[in-house]
Amino acid sequence: MVRDDPPLRTRSRMRTVLRERDLAGITEVLVAAERLLSWASIPQLDGGHDFVATSTALRMVEETVRRALTGEPALGEHLVSARDLADLLLRLGRAEYVLRDAAEQHRSATLRAAGEQLRALGAIASAADLIARVPRVLAALGFDRTSYSGMHTAGQLTMSEVVHVEGDAGLAAEIHRLLGGQIHRVGPADPEADMIRRRTGMLITGVADDPRIPRQVIEVFHSRSFVAAPVFAGGAPVGFLHADRDYHVEDVDEFDAELIALFGAGFGYALERARMLGRFARLREDIGRHLTGISLRLDQGFVPPSPQQLEPGAVRQLVSDREREILELLARGQTNAEIARVLHVSEGTVKTHLKHIFHKLGAANRAQAVSRWLGQEPG
């Protein structure tokens, strides 16, 4: 079981986004409501309250004030000054506006950040590198614990293949040790099955009492809530992203479910692109090896000409198009590694082409091959 650590963060997103005076104003409104409506059930907010909890509290207080102002019989004996209640209602309206505006700004900034992160992931050509990085990138959008679980076989989830815990690599390693690689068979009633069918993310609350959640996950993560989304590549589900926050500070919400769904879709496109590039690279290497074998067999009976036999323009007829490209790059002074990068081949392939060039031109080294290519060596 994972140790019960202190909160990973000490401030919720709301407390980070709101200005101190706005946060103080909201707190003062709730304190005033508690004083004026002492007979009512006013929601209590701890130091880690978030957008959803605070917005819910303000709405509940507003509803109670409106009921009191309309003189609901059941509240008659508790009525206080109508002026005080009206003033409280105005302050509640201002507090809700400030909170709603801050929440919208936060959501817009988070969505912009998600787009930037996805564009950065799209530049990574290796599928393995993408999977290794994605939990850390996802955490940068405001989550505390994130993981990627692969689906290498239909209906089977390989749990927590990569885990990230913001600010605590040791805890991430412990979670991976306890859960990483375990196989979870996805049943038709599991949330993952529903997410695959609907191709969308999901918010899971009341985790500890949810029979659909594997017990080992509950015991390791101690989550009250989490969000998850499937990752599709090539039209098929290939994995899942999971994320939560330290419940001591705040829970995840519906916006987080939408966010991880959007991020999962974008990550799926990046993963599909990387896998396609990998297939193309392997195919290119296979074709290169095949063509090299053909060239070697053709060269076996070839007798290279002497320098005196090479007439102007004859060199260009002796070499292939690819060999001409390499000779041009050699003439510019580029190394094997630089040539390999320009032509998108391996250094080994460049070396093989150079052997063919030396053989065809009767050259002993690079300088002599370039000299003959440029027609500058004296006869």
DRENDO-1510 file (C-alpha; in Angstrom, 1 decimal, always signed):
<recs>
REC; n; res; u; v; w
REC; 1; MET; +0.0; +0.0; +0.0 .
REC; 2; VAL; +1.3; +3.5; -0.9 .
REC; 3; ARG; +2.3; +5.6; +2.1 .
REC; 4; ASP; -0.2; +8.3; +3.2 .
REC; 5; ASP; +1.8; +11.4; +2.4 .
REC; 6; PRO; +1.0; +15.0; +3.0 .
REC; 7; PRO; -0.7; +16.8; +0.2 .
REC; 8; LEU; +1.3; +17.1; -3.0 .
REC; 9; ARG; +0.1; +20.7; -3.4 .
REC; 10; THR; -0.9; +23.2; -0.8 .
REC; 11; ARG; -3.0; +25.4; -3.0 .
REC; 12; SER; -5.9; +24.5; -5.3 .
REC; 13; ARG; -6.2; +25.8; -8.8 .
REC; 14; MET; -8.9; +28.4; -7.6 .
REC; 15; ARG; -6.6; +29.7; -4.9 .
REC; 16; THR; -3.8; +30.0; -7.5 .
REC; 17; VAL; -5.9; +31.8; -10.1 .
REC; 18; LEU; -7.9; +34.2; -8.0 .
REC; 19; ARG; -6.4; +37.4; -6.7 .
REC; 20; GLU; -6.1; +37.5; -3.0 .
REC; 21; ARG; -8.6; +40.3; -2.6 .
REC; 22; ASP; -11.2; +38.4; -4.7 .
REC; 23; LEU; -10.6; +35.2; -2.7 .
REC; 24; ALA; -11.0; +37.2; +0.5 .
REC; 25; GLY; -14.2; +38.8; -0.8 .
REC; 26; ILE; -15.7; +35.4; -1.5 .
REC; 27; THR; -14.7; +34.1; +1.9 .
REC; 28; GLU; -16.2; +37.2; +3.6 .
REC; 29; VAL; -19.5; +36.6; +1.8 .
REC; 30; LEU; -19.7; +33.0; +3.0 .
REC; 31; VAL; -18.8; +34.1; +6.6 .
REC; 32; ALA; -21.5; +36.8; +6.4 .
REC; 33; ALA; -24.0; +34.2; +5.2 .
REC; 34; GLU; -23.1; +31.9; +8.0 .
REC; 35; ARG; -23.8; +34.7; +10.5 .
REC; 36; LEU; -27.1; +35.9; +9.0 .
REC; 37; LEU; -28.4; +32.4; +8.2 .
REC; 38; SER; -27.1; +30.6; +11.3 .
REC; 39; TRP; -30.3; +28.5; +11.4 .
REC; 40; ALA; -29.6; +27.2; +7.8 .
REC; 41; SER; -27.2; +24.6; +6.6 .
REC; 42; ILE; -24.4; +26.7; +5.1 .
REC; 43; PRO; -21.7; +24.6; +3.3 .
REC; 44; GLN; -18.3; +24.6; +5.1 .
REC; 45; LEU; -15.3; +25.0; +2.9 .
REC; 46; ASP; -11.8; +24.0; +4.0 .
REC; 47; GLY; -8.6; +25.6; +3.0 .
REC; 48; GLY; -8.4; +23.7; -0.2 .
REC; 49; HIS; -11.7; +24.6; -1.7 .
REC; 50; ASP; -12.0; +24.6; -5.5 .
REC; 51; PHE; -14.1; +26.1; -8.2 .
REC; 52; VAL; -16.8; +23.5; -8.1 .
REC; 53; ALA; -17.2; +23.3; -4.3 .
REC; 54; THR; -17.1; +27.1; -3.9 .
REC; 55; SER; -19.6; +27.7; -6.7 .
REC; 56; THR; -21.9; +25.1; -5.2 .
REC; 57; ALA; -21.7; +26.7; -1.8 .
REC; 58; LEU; -22.5; +30.2; -3.3 .
REC; 59; ARG; -25.5; +28.8; -5.2 .
REC; 60; MET; -26.9; +27.1; -2.1 .
REC; 61; VAL; -26.5; +30.3; +0.0 .
REC; 62; GLU; -28.2; +32.3; -2.7 .
REC; 63; GLU; -31.1; +29.9; -2.9 .
REC; 64; THR; -31.6; +30.1; +0.9 .
REC; 65; VAL; -31.5; +34.0; +0.9 .
REC; 66; ARG; -34.1; +34.1; -1.9 .
REC; 67; ARG; -36.3; +31.8; +0.0 .
REC; 68; ALA; -36.0; +34.0; +3.1 .
REC; 69; LEU; -36.7; +37.2; +1.1 .
REC; 70; THR; -39.8; +35.8; -0.4 .
REC; 71; GLY; -41.1; +35.1; +3.1 .
REC; 72; GLU; -41.3; +31.3; +2.9 .
REC; 73; PRO; -43.6; +30.3; +5.9 .
REC; 74; ALA; -41.2; +27.6; +7.1 .
REC; 75; LEU; -38.5; +30.3; +7.4 .
REC; 76; GLY; -40.6; +33.0; +8.9 .
REC; 77; GLU; -39.5; +32.7; +12.5 .
REC; 78; HIS; -35.8; +33.0; +11.4 .
REC; 79; LEU; -36.1; +36.1; +9.2 .
REC; 80; VAL; -33.6; +38.8; +9.8 .
REC; 81; SER; -33.5; +42.3; +8.4 .
REC; 82; ALA; -34.6; +42.3; +4.7 .
REC; 83; ARG; -32.0; +45.0; +4.0 .
REC; 84; ASP; -29.2; +42.7; +5.3 .
REC; 85; LEU; -30.5; +39.8; +3.3 .
REC; 86; ALA; -30.7; +42.0; +0.1 .
REC; 87; ASP; -27.2; +43.3; +0.7 .
REC; 88; LEU; -26.0; +39.7; +1.1 .
REC; 89; LEU; -27.8; +38.7; -2.1 .
REC; 90; LEU; -25.9; +41.5; -4.0 .
REC; 91; ARG; -22.6; +40.4; -2.5 .
REC; 92; LEU; -23.4; +36.9; -3.5 .
REC; 93; GLY; -24.0; +38.0; -7.1 .
REC; 94; ARG; -20.7; +39.8; -7.3 .
REC; 95; ALA; -18.8; +36.8; -5.8 .
REC; 96; GLU; -20.4; +34.4; -8.2 .
REC; 97; TYR; -19.4; +36.7; -11.2 .
REC; 98; VAL; -15.8; +36.9; -10.0 .
REC; 99; LEU; -15.7; +33.1; -9.5 .
REC; 100; ARG; -17.3; +32.4; -12.8 .
REC; 101; ASP; -14.9; +34.8; -14.7 .
REC; 102; ALA; -11.8; +33.3; -13.0 .
REC; 103; ALA; -13.0; +29.8; -13.8 .
REC; 104; GLU; -13.5; +30.7; -17.5 .
REC; 105; GLN; -10.1; +32.3; -17.7 .
REC; 106; HIS; -8.5; +29.2; -16.1 .
REC; 107; ARG; -10.3; +26.9; -18.5 .
REC; 108; SER; -9.3; +28.9; -21.6 .
REC; 109; ALA; -5.6; +29.0; -20.4 .
REC; 110; THR; -5.7; +25.3; -19.7 .
REC; 111; LEU; -7.1; +24.5; -23.2 .
REC; 112; ARG; -4.4; +26.7; -24.8 .
REC; 113; ALA; -1.7; +24.9; -22.8 .
REC; 114; ALA; -3.1; +21.5; -23.9 .
REC; 115; GLY; -2.9; +22.6; -27.5 .
REC; 116; GLU; +0.7; +23.7; -27.1 .
REC; 117; GLN; +1.6; +20.5; -25.3 .
REC; 118; LEU; +0.0; +18.4; -28.1 .
REC; 119; ARG; +1.9; +20.3; -30.8 .
REC; 120; ALA; +5.1; +19.6; -28.9 .
REC; 121; LEU; +4.3; +15.9; -28.7 .
REC; 122; GLY; +3.5; +15.8; -32.4 .
REC; 123; ALA; +7.1; +16.6; -33.2 .
REC; 124; ILE; +8.3; +13.4; -31.5 .
REC; 125; ALA; +8.9; +10.6; -34.0 .
REC; 126; SER; +9.3; +7.7; -31.6 .
REC; 127; ALA; +6.1; +6.0; -30.2 .
REC; 128; ALA; +8.1; +4.7; -27.2 .
REC; 129; ASP; +9.3; +8.2; -26.4 .
REC; 130; LEU; +5.7; +9.6; -26.7 .
REC; 131; ILE; +4.4; +7.0; -24.3 .
REC; 132; ALA; +7.2; +7.6; -21.8 .
REC; 133; ARG; +6.6; +11.4; -21.8 .
REC; 134; VAL; +2.8; +11.7; -21.9 .
REC; 135; PRO; +2.0; +11.3; -18.2 .
REC; 136; ARG; +4.4; +14.1; -17.3 .
REC; 137; VAL; +3.0; +16.3; -20.0 .
REC; 138; LEU; -0.6; +15.6; -18.9 .
REC; 139; ALA; +0.3; +16.5; -15.3 .
REC; 140; ALA; +1.5; +19.9; -16.5 .
REC; 141; LEU; -2.2; +20.7; -17.2 .
REC; 142; GLY; -3.0; +20.7; -13.5 .
REC; 143; PHE; -3.1; +17.1; -12.3 .
REC; 144; ASP; -1.1; +15.6; -9.5 .
REC; 145; ARG; -0.9; +11.9; -10.5 .
REC; 146; THR; -1.1; +10.6; -14.1 .
REC; 147; SER; -0.6; +7.3; -15.8 .
REC; 148; TYR; -0.7; +5.6; -19.2 .
REC; 149; SER; -2.0; +2.0; -19.4 .
REC; 150; GLY; -1.6; +0.1; -22.7 .
REC; 151; MET; -4.0; -2.2; -24.5 .
REC; 152; HIS; -1.8; -4.6; -26.4 .
REC; 153; THR; -4.5; -7.2; -26.6 .
REC; 154; ALA; -8.2; -6.5; -27.2 .
REC; 155; GLY; -10.1; -6.4; -23.9 .
REC; 156; GLN; -6.9; -6.4; -21.7 .
REC; 157; LEU; -5.5; -3.3; -20.0 .
REC; 158; THR; -1.8; -3.4; -18.9 .
REC; 159; MET; -2.1; -1.1; -15.9 .
REC; 160; SER; +0.2; +1.9; -15.1 .
REC; 161; GLU; +2.9; +1.2; -17.7 .
REC; 162; VAL; +4.1; +4.7; -17.1 .
REC; 163; VAL; +3.3; +6.7; -14.0 .
REC; 164; HIS; +4.0; +10.4; -13.1 .
REC; 165; VAL; +3.5; +12.0; -9.7 .
REC; 166; GLU; +4.1; +15.7; -9.7 .
REC; 167; GLY; +7.0; +16.5; -7.4 .
REC; 168; ASP; +7.5; +13.0; -6.1 .
REC; 169; ALA; +9.4; +10.6; -8.4 .
REC; 170; GLY; +9.7; +8.1; -5.5 .
REC; 171; LEU; +6.0; +7.8; -5.1 .
REC; 172; ALA; +5.6; +7.3; -8.9 .
REC; 173; ALA; +8.2; +4.5; -8.7 .
REC; 174; GLU; +6.3; +2.9; -5.8 .
REC; 175; ILE; +3.0; +3.0; -7.7 .
REC; 176; HIS; +4.6; +1.5; -10.8 .
REC; 177; ARG; +6.1; -1.2; -8.7 .
REC; 178; LEU; +2.7; -2.1; -7.1 .
REC; 179; LEU; +0.6; -1.8; -10.3 .
REC; 180; GLY; +2.8; -1.6; -13.3 .
REC; 181; GLY; +2.3; -4.4; -15.8 .
REC; 182; GLN; -0.7; -6.0; -14.0 .
REC; 183; ILE; -3.4; -7.2; -16.5 .
REC; 184; HIS; -7.0; -6.0; -16.0 .
REC; 185; ARG; -9.6; -7.7; -18.2 .
REC; 186; VAL; -12.1; -5.0; -19.2 .
REC; 187; GLY; -15.6; -6.3; -18.7 .
REC; 188; PRO; -18.7; -4.9; -20.4 .
REC; 189; ALA; -19.8; -3.1; -17.2 .
REC; 190; ASP; -16.4; -1.4; -16.6 .
REC; 191; PRO; -16.0; +2.3; -17.2 .
REC; 192; GLU; -13.3; +1.7; -19.7 .
REC; 193; ALA; -15.7; -0.3; -21.9 .
REC; 194; ASP; -18.1; +2.5; -21.8 .
REC; 195; MET; -15.4; +5.0; -22.7 .
REC; 196; ILE; -14.3; +2.9; -25.6 .
REC; 197; ARG; -17.9; +2.6; -26.9 .
REC; 198; ARG; -18.5; +6.3; -26.6 .
REC; 199; ARG; -15.0; +7.4; -27.5 .
REC; 200; THR; -15.0; +10.0; -24.7 .
REC; 201; GLY; -13.5; +10.7; -21.3 .
REC; 202; MET; -15.2; +10.1; -18.0 .
REC; 203; LEU; -15.3; +11.5; -14.4 .
REC; 204; ILE; -15.4; +8.7; -11.8 .
REC; 205; THR; -16.5; +9.8; -8.3 .
REC; 206; GLY; -16.9; +7.8; -5.1 .
REC; 207; VAL; -14.1; +5.6; -6.1 .
REC; 208; ALA; -13.7; +3.7; -2.8 .
REC; 209; ASP; -17.3; +2.4; -3.1 .
REC; 210; ASP; -17.4; +1.8; -6.8 .
REC; 211; PRO; -17.4; -2.0; -7.5 .
REC; 212; ARG; -16.2; -1.5; -11.0 .
REC; 213; ILE; -12.8; -0.1; -9.9 .
REC; 214; PRO; -10.2; -2.8; -9.2 .
REC; 215; ARG; -9.4; -3.1; -5.5 .
REC; 216; GLN; -5.7; -2.9; -6.0 .
REC; 217; VAL; -6.2; +0.5; -7.7 .
REC; 218; ILE; -8.3; +1.8; -4.8 .
REC; 219; GLU; -5.7; +0.6; -2.3 .
REC; 220; VAL; -2.7; +2.1; -4.1 .
REC; 221; PHE; -4.1; +5.5; -5.2 .
REC; 222; HIS; -6.6; +6.3; -2.4 .
REC; 223; SER; -8.5; +8.5; -4.8 .
REC; 224; ARG; -11.9; +10.0; -4.1 .
REC; 225; SER; -12.3; +10.8; -7.8 .
REC; 226; PHE; -10.3; +10.5; -11.1 .
REC; 227; VAL; -10.7; +11.2; -14.8 .
REC; 228; ALA; -9.8; +8.8; -17.6 .
REC; 229; ALA; -9.9; +8.7; -21.4 .
REC; 230; PRO; -9.2; +6.2; -24.1 .
REC; 231; VAL; -6.4; +6.6; -26.7 .
REC; 232; PHE; -7.2; +5.5; -30.2 .
REC; 233; ALA; -4.6; +5.0; -32.9 .
REC; 234; GLY; -5.4; +3.6; -36.4 .
REC; 235; GLY; -9.1; +3.4; -35.4 .
REC; 236; ALA; -8.5; +1.0; -32.5 .
REC; 237; PRO; -8.1; +1.6; -28.7 .
REC; 238; VAL; -4.4; +1.3; -27.8 .
REC; 239; GLY; -4.4; +2.6; -24.2 .
REC; 240; PHE; -5.9; +4.8; -21.5 .
REC; 241; LEU; -4.9; +8.0; -19.7 .
REC; 242; HIS; -5.8; +8.3; -16.0 .
REC; 243; ALA; -5.4; +11.4; -13.8 .
REC; 244; ASP; -6.4; +12.7; -10.4 .
REC; 245; ARG; -5.5; +15.3; -7.8 .
REC; 246; ASP; -4.6; +15.1; -4.2 .
REC; 247; TYR; -8.0; +15.0; -2.5 .
REC; 248; HIS; -6.6; +16.9; +0.5 .
REC; 249; VAL; -6.6; +19.9; -1.8 .
REC; 250; GLU; -9.3; +19.4; -4.5 .
REC; 251; ASP; -11.1; +16.8; -6.6 .
REC; 252; VAL; -11.2; +16.5; -10.3 .
REC; 253; ASP; -14.4; +17.7; -12.1 .
REC; 254; GLU; -16.4; +17.5; -15.4 .
REC; 255; PHE; -14.1; +20.0; -17.1 .
REC; 256; ASP; -11.1; +17.7; -16.3 .
REC; 257; ALA; -13.0; +14.9; -17.9 .
REC; 258; GLU; -13.5; +17.0; -21.1 .
REC; 259; LEU; -9.8; +18.1; -20.9 .
REC; 260; ILE; -8.4; +14.5; -20.7 .
REC; 261; ALA; -10.7; +13.4; -23.5 .
REC; 262; LEU; -9.5; +16.2; -25.8 .
REC; 263; PHE; -5.9; +15.5; -24.8 .
REC; 264; GLY; -6.3; +11.7; -25.3 .
REC; 265; ALA; -7.7; +12.3; -28.8 .
REC; 266; GLY; -4.8; +14.5; -29.7 .
REC; 267; PHE; -2.2; +12.2; -28.2 .
REC; 268; GLY; -3.8; +9.3; -30.2 .
REC; 269; TYR; -3.1; +11.2; -33.5 .
REC; 270; ALA; +0.5; +11.9; -32.4 .
REC; 271; LEU; +1.0; +8.2; -31.5 .
REC; 272; GLU; -0.5; +7.0; -34.8 .
REC; 273; ARG; +1.9; +9.4; -36.7 .
REC; 274; ALA; +4.9; +8.2; -34.7 .
REC; 275; ARG; +4.0; +4.5; -35.4 .
REC; 276; MET; +3.6; +5.2; -39.1 .
REC; 277; LEU; +7.0; +7.0; -39.2 .
REC; 278; GLY; +8.5; +4.0; -37.5 .
REC; 279; ARG; +7.0; +1.7; -40.1 .
REC; 280; PHE; +8.3; +3.9; -42.9 .
REC; 281; ALA; +11.8; +4.0; -41.4 .
REC; 282; ARG; +11.9; +0.2; -41.1 .
REC; 283; LEU; +10.6; -0.1; -44.7 .
REC; 284; ARG; +13.2; +2.3; -46.0 .
REC; 285; GLU; +16.0; +0.4; -44.3 .
REC; 286; ASP; +14.7; -2.9; -45.7 .
REC; 287; ILE; +14.5; -1.4; -49.2 .
REC; 288; GLY; +18.0; +0.1; -48.7 .
REC; 289; ARG; +19.4; -3.3; -47.7 .
REC; 290; HIS; +17.7; -4.9; -50.7 .
REC; 291; LEU; +19.0; -2.4; -53.2 .
REC; 292; THR; +22.5; -2.7; -51.7 .
REC; 293; GLY; +22.4; -6.4; -52.2 .
REC; 294; ILE; +21.4; -5.9; -55.8 .
REC; 295; SER; +24.1; -3.3; -56.4 .
REC; 296; LEU; +26.8; -5.6; -54.9 .
REC; 297; ARG; +25.8; -8.5; -57.2 .
REC; 298; LEU; +25.9; -6.2; -60.2 .
REC; 299; ASP; +29.3; -4.8; -59.2 .
REC; 300; GLN; +30.9; -8.3; -58.9 .
REC; 301; GLY; +31.8; -8.4; -62.5 .
REC; 302; PHE; +32.6; -4.7; -62.9 .
REC; 303; VAL; +36.2; -3.7; -63.6 .
REC; 304; PRO; +36.8; +0.0; -62.5 .
REC; 305; PRO; +38.3; +2.2; -65.2 .
REC; 306; SER; +41.7; +3.8; -64.8 .
REC; 307; PRO; +41.9; +7.6; -64.4 .
REC; 308; GLN; +43.2; +7.8; -68.0 .
REC; 309; GLN; +40.0; +6.0; -69.2 .
REC; 310; LEU; +37.6; +8.4; -67.6 .
REC; 311; GLU; +36.5; +11.0; -70.2 .
REC; 312; PRO; +34.6; +14.2; -69.3 .
REC; 313; GLY; +31.1; +13.3; -68.4 .
REC; 314; ALA; +31.8; +9.6; -68.1 .
REC; 315; VAL; +31.7; +9.6; -64.3 .
REC; 316; ARG; +28.1; +10.6; -64.2 .
REC; 317; GLN; +27.2; +7.6; -66.3 .
REC; 318; LEU; +29.0; +5.2; -64.0 .
REC; 319; VAL; +27.1; +6.0; -60.8 .
REC; 320; SER; +23.5; +5.8; -59.7 .
REC; 321; ASP; +21.3; +8.7; -58.8 .
REC; 322; ARG; +21.8; +8.1; -55.1 .
REC; 323; GLU; +25.6; +7.9; -55.6 .
REC; 324; ARG; +25.5; +11.2; -57.4 .
REC; 325; GLU; +23.7; +12.7; -54.5 .
REC; 326; ILE; +26.4; +11.4; -52.1 .
REC; 327; LEU; +29.2; +12.7; -54.4 .
REC; 328; GLU; +27.6; +16.2; -54.4 .
REC; 329; LEU; +27.5; +16.2; -50.6 .
REC; 330; LEU; +31.0; +14.9; -50.4 .
REC; 331; ALA; +32.1; +17.7; -52.6 .
REC; 332; ARG; +30.6; +20.1; -50.1 .
REC; 333; GLY; +32.8; +18.6; -47.4 .
REC; 334; GLN; +30.0; +16.9; -45.5 .
REC; 335; THR; +30.7; +13.9; -43.2 .
REC; 336; ASN; +29.0; +10.5; -43.3 .
REC; 337; ALA; +26.8; +11.5; -40.4 .
REC; 338; GLU; +25.7; +14.7; -42.1 .
REC; 339; ILE; +25.0; +12.9; -45.4 .
REC; 340; ALA; +22.9; +10.3; -43.5 .
REC; 341; ARG; +20.8; +13.1; -41.9 .
REC; 342; VAL; +20.3; +14.9; -45.3 .
REC; 343; LEU; +19.3; +11.7; -47.1 .
REC; 344; HIS; +17.4; +10.2; -44.2 .
REC; 345; VAL; +19.4; +7.0; -44.1 .
REC; 346; SER; +21.8; +5.3; -41.7 .
REC; 347; GLU; +25.5; +6.0; -41.6 .
REC; 348; GLY; +26.0; +2.3; -42.5 .
REC; 349; THR; +24.1; +2.8; -45.7 .
REC; 350; VAL; +26.2; +5.9; -46.6 .
REC; 351; LYS; +29.4; +3.8; -46.0 .
REC; 352; THR; +28.1; +1.1; -48.3 .
REC; 353; HIS; +27.4; +3.6; -51.1 .
REC; 354; LEU; +30.9; +5.0; -50.7 .
REC; 355; LYS; +32.4; +1.6; -51.2 .
REC; 356; HIS; +30.5; +1.3; -54.5 .
REC; 357; ILE; +31.6; +4.8; -55.5 .
REC; 358; PHE; +35.2; +4.1; -54.8 .
REC; 359; HIS; +35.0; +0.8; -56.7 .
REC; 360; LYS; +33.3; +2.4; -59.8 .
REC; 361; LEU; +35.6; +5.4; -60.0 .
REC; 362; GLY; +38.8; +3.4; -59.1 .
REC; 363; ALA; +39.3; +5.9; -56.2 .
REC; 364; ALA; +41.3; +5.0; -53.1 .
REC; 365; ASN; +39.7; +7.6; -50.8 .
REC; 366; ARG; +37.0; +10.4; -50.6 .
REC; 367; ALA; +39.3; +13.1; -51.9 .
REC; 368; GLN; +40.2; +11.2; -55.0 .
REC; 369; ALA; +36.5; +10.2; -55.6 .
REC; 370; VAL; +35.5; +13.9; -55.4 .
REC; 371; SER; +38.3; +15.0; -57.6 .
REC; 372; ARG; +37.3; +12.5; -60.3 .
REC; 373; TRP; +33.7; +13.5; -59.8 .
REC; 374; LEU; +34.5; +17.1; -60.5 .
REC; 375; GLY; +36.9; +16.2; -63.3 .
REC; 376; GLN; +39.8; +18.0; -61.6 .
REC; 377; GLU; +42.4; +15.1; -61.4 .
REC; 378; PRO; +45.0; +15.3; -64.1 .
REC; 379; GLY; +45.3; +12.3; -66.3 .
</recs>
